[in-house]
Amino acid sequence: MYLWLKAFHIIFLVAWFAGLFYIFRLFVYHVKFKDQQNRTKAYEMMEYKLLYWISHPAMTLTIFSGILMIIDNPALMKLGWLHFKLACVALLIGYQIFAGITRRKFSEGNYFLSETACRIINEVPTILLIAIVLLAVLKP
């Protein structure tokens, strides 16, 4: 059972990261073209669908399958690398919450982040992905 859970965990993780990688890229162009009403409406729709139809369900399924893996193998909780991995996951959840806040503020016309800030923030999931994969594979 554990290997099935692990396989689905990875599948859900890939879908979640697809959304995480793309959302702030959309924000980059949303800010860049904020004065063009027809474009901002299109970005608002894409951002909403990405977060609520792809990212949130994928995140939920990733977390759920991870919890099931721990229930199936509780000895995992004694491993230090898993605690660091879970801290990285908590940061990813915070990142996604921040993306939701950003989407809402942008849709209200509050462009509190610059194009450059969105480009920099867009790199956060990559750094966390590297950490998570190295921890899960190398188990230091």
N, C-alpha and C positions, 0 to 999 in steps of 0.2 A: 504493500500500500504506500509506503514511504516514497518509493521511486515515482509512482504515479503522481503523488502530491508534488514532488519536486519538479517533475516535468511540467505540470500545469502552472506551478509557481513561476517557472522560467518564462512560459508563454505569456502569462499575465504581466510579468515584469517587462517584457519586451514591448507589449502594447502600452503600458504605463509610461515607459521611457520615450516612446514615440511622441506621446503627447507632451511630456516634459521638455523634450528637445525642441518642439515646434512652437509652443505657446509664446515664449518670449521673442521668437523670430517674428511671429505675427505682430506682437506689440511694437517691434522695431518699425515695421512698415505702417502700423496704425498711427504711431507718433509722427513718422515722416510725412504722411499724407493727411494729417489731422484737419487741414483746411479744405479738404475735398470731401464734401458731405456724402457723395455716392460711394466713395471708397471706404470711408469710416463705417458706414452702415454694413458694407460687405465684411469688413474686418470684425465688427462686433458680432455678426452672425457666425463667422468661422471660429472666433474665439469661444463663443458660447457652446457651439456644437463640439469643439475639440475638448473643452473642459468637462461638460456635462454628459456627453454621449460616449466619449472615449476615455479620457483621463480618470475621471472619478470612478466609473465602473472598474477600470483596469486596476486602479489603486486599491479599491475595496477587495477585489478578487486576489490581488497579490498579497495583501495583508491577511486575508482569510486563509488562503492556502498556506502561508507561512505559519500562522497560528496552528493550523491542523498538523503541519509537519512537527512542530514543537510538542503538541499533544501526543502525536504518534511516537515521538522520540524525545522524552523529557530530559534525557541526559545532555541534550544540546545546550540547555540553559547553564550548564556548568562550564562551558567553553568560553574563554575570554574573547576570542575573535568574534563570536556571535553577538556579544554585548556591544562591541564597537560597530558591528554591522547594523544592529538595531538602532544605534545612535545615528548612523548615517541615514537609515530609513526615516527616523524621526525628522531629520533635517529635510529630507525629500517631501515629507508630508507638509512641513512648514513652508517649503518652496511652493507647493501646489496651492496651499491656502493663500499665500502671498499673490500667486498668479490670479486666483479668483478675486481677491481684493483689487488688484490692478485692473482686471477686466471690468469690474463694476465701476471703478472710478473713471476709467477711460470712456466707458459708455455714457457716463454722466458729463463728459467733457472736461474732466479734471485730469490733465496730462501732467501728473506729478513726477513722472520719470522722463528723462531725455532719451533720445534715440541711442546715444552712447551708453547710458546706464542700462537700457534694455539689452544692448549687445553684450555688455559685461555680465549681467545677471544670467544671460542665456548660457553661460559657460558652467554655471554651478552644477547642473545635473551630470555633466561630463566628468567633473572631478569626483563627484559622489559615486558615479557608476564605476569608475576606475577603482576606488577604494572598496566598494562592495564586491566587485568581481574578484579582486585580489584576495580579499578576506575569505570569501566563500571557496575559492579554489586552493589557495595556499594554506589556509587555516593556521596562521602563525601563532 
